[in-house]
Amino acid sequence: MQPRSWLPERLEGELVVLLRHVPSNLAAFQRWYSDPEIARLNRHESGVMRRDEIERFFSARVVGPDTLSLAIHVQATGRLIGTCAFSHFDGDNGSALYHITIGEHDAWGRGYGTEATDLMLEHAFERLGLHRVGLSVFSYNERAIASYRKSGFVIEGTLRQAIRRDGRFWDEHEMGILADEWRTLRRMRSIDREPADNRALSIAAGAAVGAGPGAGPAGDQPRR
Ligand SMILES: CC(C)(COP(=O)(O)OP(=O)(O)OC[C@H]1O[C@@H](n2cnc3c(N)ncnc32)[C@H](O)[C@@H]1OP(=O)(O)O)[C@@H](O)C(=O)NCCC(=O)NCCS
């Protein structure tokens, strides 16, 4: 597999647009990854990354040749708010791991992260032809878990008390979504957007082929 050739120039959503990172985004990375709250939410090690670590990470994993990392910009204003990426491509088994960080606190909880994840999953399943996307998340990161569930991820397993933070141990969840589950979710969302009369017909048709509302991802329905 050749990840670089898979990098799109842009993935267009309604709330956000994902663009290739440019070298000047390093300044934002330095700010985001030296933020203790961000470190608490997405870093196994306690404490923040050093400036030189952030710079190495940016060169190797964000703008490097073997990454699929995209910048998250607000669609309406163009503001850079975060980054999302796939890592650990496994061509033999059609899988990858997903990562997302919205570094700007005032951009949390506005639907940006969920839409960015939706765009990345569409790219993974429709254009890269992946079969499975996984991720890991700390149990106290309830906003992230809610957002991942909305995108169709389900908790597949738990590493019990794997994280020591705030003076106690916390679980780390492994979440995943399969290509078929994502397609079912997409079909259900498009049915939700249809006018009521069409919706009844679509649900009836979907039920006939086993794709109705009861056939969601692995028995764990996303919240919307
Ligand atoms: C995790 C992250 C990507 C989510 O993106 P976001 O844009 O903030 O999330 P969204 O607004 O799309 O969705 C968040 C959902 O969680 C819900 N939520 C927010 N805070 C919550 C909380 N404390 N508990 C439970 N649910 C919560 C919101 O209500 C929303 O659901 P709704 O739309 O049904 O109301 C983003 O917050 C982020 O990058 N945070 C910092 C770094 C991080 O945690 N990265 C992930 C590491 S695994």
The ligand as a Gaussian input file, in Angstrom:
#p B3LYP/6-31G(d) Opt

LIG

0 1
 C      -13.027000      14.479000      20.949000
 C      -13.314000      15.535000      19.900000
 C      -12.639000      15.190000      18.588000
 C      -14.834000      15.588000      19.669000
 O      -15.103000      16.596000      18.737000
 P      -16.196000      17.723000      19.096000
 O      -16.331000      18.596000      17.929000
 O      -15.815000      18.382000      20.397000
 O      -17.465000      16.819000      19.352000
 P      -18.938000      16.963000      18.714000
 O      -19.480000      18.327000      19.032000
 O      -18.889000      16.575000      17.297000
 O      -19.716000      15.816000      19.509000
 C      -19.581000      15.749000      20.886000
 C      -20.769000      15.033000      21.470000
 O      -20.439000      14.716000      22.802000
 C      -21.397000      15.278000      23.667000
 N      -20.666000      15.671000      24.859000
 C      -19.991000      16.778000      25.081000
 N      -19.455000      16.759000      26.315000
 C      -19.817000      15.591000      26.862000
 C      -19.585000      14.973000      28.102000
 N      -18.838000      15.566000      29.047000
 N      -20.123000      13.747000      28.314000
 C      -20.848000      13.118000      27.375000
 N      -21.110000      13.665000      26.167000
 C      -20.600000      14.893000      25.927000
 C      -21.984000      16.443000      22.921000
 O      -23.254000      16.737000      23.430000
 C      -22.003000      15.906000      21.507000
 O      -23.110000      15.056000      21.283000
 P      -24.488000      15.655000      20.637000
 O      -24.113000      16.296000      19.339000
 O      -25.337000      14.434000      20.470000
 O      -25.033000      16.633000      21.584000
 C      -12.819000      16.940000      20.402000
 O      -13.613000      17.363000      21.502000
 C      -11.360000      16.944000      20.786000
 O      -10.487000      16.872000      19.933000
 N      -11.064000      17.027000      22.097000
 C       -9.701000      17.158000      22.591000
 C       -8.751000      16.010000      22.241000
 C       -9.390000      14.663000      22.349000
 O      -10.064000      14.342000      23.303000
 N       -9.129000      13.842000      21.331000
 C       -9.622000      12.471000      21.284000
 C       -8.652000      11.549000      21.934000
 S       -9.215000       9.860000      21.864000

